[in-house]
Amino acid sequence: MPISGSFYFWGEKARNVPSKAAVYELYDENYRLMFVGEGSNLKERFAEYLETHFSKEPCKVATKYYKREFTSNIEERKKEILEEYKKKYGKLPKCNIVGGEFVIGAEREVGVEKGFHFYEDLDQPLHQVAVSLKDFLEKVKEVSVTSIEFHQNRGDFARWIRDALGAVSLADSVETVKETGEGLRKRLINIASHPEATVLASCPQCRTETRPKKIWSMAGRPSRTGERLKLTIGYYRCSECGKPFRKVIAKEKVKR
């Protein structure tokens, strides 16, 4: 069974947990379980999370609450919780999935009308449609390289990922791919298979790839239709030259 007892607010007070072996659960603002973890020293684990703002594991940035259970048998207890969760929901908590799923759009699914429709050339549809990033990845593995080159040269892939899925940083990564032939297919598959890597940003001063120190979301005022533009922003400090900078990682339209 999952960890029982009260929810604790995530924040600086989490540093005060005892220095004991424990399993723990991280939840988002809607009390959805995101991650089940374990550690031989919970105090040290939480201190690391707080000091880095989850920059090493950006999937966990949305953490608002946590639960903990002190036990000497941490590996077996963690396994028990995850097995029960998977049996109930058919999958693991999203941050326990290998590879992570931070990028907005990584799990988003759109309707067929907004899906990506593959063509081999103008007026030559392949009747293949991708409605999610996972689906897109599978289609890129299947369609002809002629189709892939056709769309990449037109900027179609990046445009769809940015506009339909809202994954701005991922779209930026796709847009920069210059390979051709099977090298292009391989490169796109690699990028789409590891969307969490798109939180990396190049320092504007020295071009060093850097992970964010902090990630947050903000939404603008509602439009007349009731929609707001929600931005996910990363704050960075270059590990090489120390320059601080910000970057929009993702954007999406949300209803009021």
N, C-alpha and C positions, 0 to 999 in steps of 0.2 A: 504494500500500500504506500501511497505518497507520504511525504513528511506531514505530520499533523501539527496542530498548534497554530499560533498567531502568525500573521504576516508582519514583517518588520520593514520600515521605510528604508530605502537605500539612500545612503548619504554618509557624511563624515562620521556619524555615530557608529557606522558599521566597523570602524576601526577598533571599537571597544569589545568586540567578541573575544571569547577566551582563546588562548593559544592551544587548542586541542584538535585532534583528528575529527573530521566531520564530513558529512555529505550536505549539500546545499542546493536550493532551487532558486532560480532567478525568474522574476515575473515582470511583465510590462504593465503599463498604466491601467489596462483592462483586466488585470489579474490572470493573464494568459501565461502559462508556463513556457519559458523560452529555453531554459538550460538546466540540466542537472549535472552538478560537479562534485568533486571530492578533493580533499586535501589533508595532508598530515598535520598542517598547522593553519587553521582557518583564519586566524588573525593576520598572518603573513600574506595569505592569498587575497584577502579583501583589501589589505593595504596596497598591494600591487595594482589591483583593479582601480582603486581610488587615485593612486598617483599617476597612472597612465591614462585615466579616463577611458579604459577599454580600447585604447588605440591599437593594441596588438590583436584584439579580438572584437572588431567593430560590430559584429552581430549583436553583442550584448549591450550596446550603448543605450538601448531603450529600457534598460532595467529601472524599475521604480520600487519594487518590493522584493523581499527575499524570505526564505525559510531556511532553518538549519537544524541538523540533528547530529548530536555528538555520538560517535560510535568508533570502536577500534576496528571494526570490520567494514571499512569504507568502500572497498572495491565491490564486495558482494552486495552491499546495501544499494549502491548506485546502480548496479546491474539489475537488481530487483525492481527498482523504481522505473527504470527505462523500459524494461520488458513489459511491465504492467501498462505503462503509457502507450507503448506501441500496440499492444493487444487491444487497447480501448479505442485508439485513434487511427491505427494503421500506419503510423509513421513516428519517428522520433521528434522531440522538441526541436524547433528549427535550428537552434545554435548547437545542437549535438550532432547535426548532420555534417559529415566530413566535407570540408570545402567552404562551409558557411553560406549564408544567404542574406547578407546585409543589404546588398544593393536593391533599392526600390525598383520593382519591375522584375526582379529575379523570379518571383513567384506569381506575378500578375498574369492573368489570362484575360484576353479581350475577345469580343465576338468575331465571327468570321468576317463580317463587313469591315472590321478594323484590323484584321489579321494581315500578315505579310503574304502577298500573292506572288509566287515565283513565275518569272517569264524567262524564255531563252533569248528572246529578242522582242522588239516592238510587235505587238499583235500575235505573239507566239506564246500563249500561256501554257504552263505545265500542269495546271490544275492541282497544284500543291500549295497549301495554305498553312502558315504557322500562326498560332494564336497565343503563344507564350514563349519565353526565352528557351525553356526546355524543348518545346516543339520546334523552335527555330534551329536549335542545335541539331536535332535529329534530321531535319529537312536539309540542312547544309551538308550533312554527311551523305545524303542520298542523291540530290539533284546533280545535273551535269556541271562540270567546271565552267562551261560556256555561260550557263545561267548565273553562276556565282560572279564571274568576271563582269558580266553585263550589269548586274545590280551594283556591285562595288564601284565600278567606274562612274556610275551615275549618282553615287552617294545614297542609294536607296536603303541599304541596311542601317546605316547610322541614323538616317532620318526617321525610320520606323521605330527603332529602339528608343530614340529620344522623344518622339511625339506620342507614340502609342503606349510604350512601357514607362516613360518618364525617367529612364536611366541615363542621365546626361553624361556622367563620367564614362560609363560603358560605351555609349555612342561615340564619345570623343576618341576612345581607344580604337574602336572599329574604323573610324574615319581616317586614322593615320596609317592603316595597313596599305602597303604598296606592292606586296608580292603579287605574282601572277600564277596561273595554272594551279597545280595541286599544292604548291606552297601557300597560295592564298587560302585555299580550303583549310589546310592544316592550321594556319595562323588564326583564322576566324573561329575554328573549333576550340582552339586553346583559350582564346579570350572568352568565348561564351561559356566554356566549362568552368572558368574560375572568375566569376563576376566580382567576388570580394576583392580581387586585386585592383579593381578600378578605384578604390579609395586612395590609392597612391597618387601623388601629384608631383609634378616636376617643379622644383624651386625656380621662380622667375629670374633669380640672380645667377645661380650656378648650375641649374638644370638637374640637380641631384634628386632622385626619386625619394620621396618622404611620406611616412604614414602620418595621419592626423593625430594631434594631441587631444582634440575634442571634436565631437560631432553633435549637431543639434538641428532641430527643424523649426521653421517659422512660417506663418501663413499671413497673406495679405488680407485686405478687406474684401468682403464678398462683392461679386459683380451683380448686375441686375438679375441675372439668371440664378443667383444663389451660389455660384461657384467661387472658390478661392484658389489661388495658386500657392501651393505649399512647397517650400524650398528646404532641402537638406543641405547643410553647409558644414564644411570641414575647416577647422583651424589648424594650421601647420606651423612648425618651426623647423627649418632645414637642419638636418643632422650634420651637414658639412659646414655651411657658412653662418648658420644661426638666424637667417632672415625669417621673420614671421610673415605669413600670408594666409589668405582664405581662398576657398574654391567651392563652387556649387557642385555637389556630388550628384544630386538628383532633384527632380521637380515633378510635381503631379498636381492635377486639378482635383479638388475635394469639394464636396457639397457642404453647405452651411449646416 
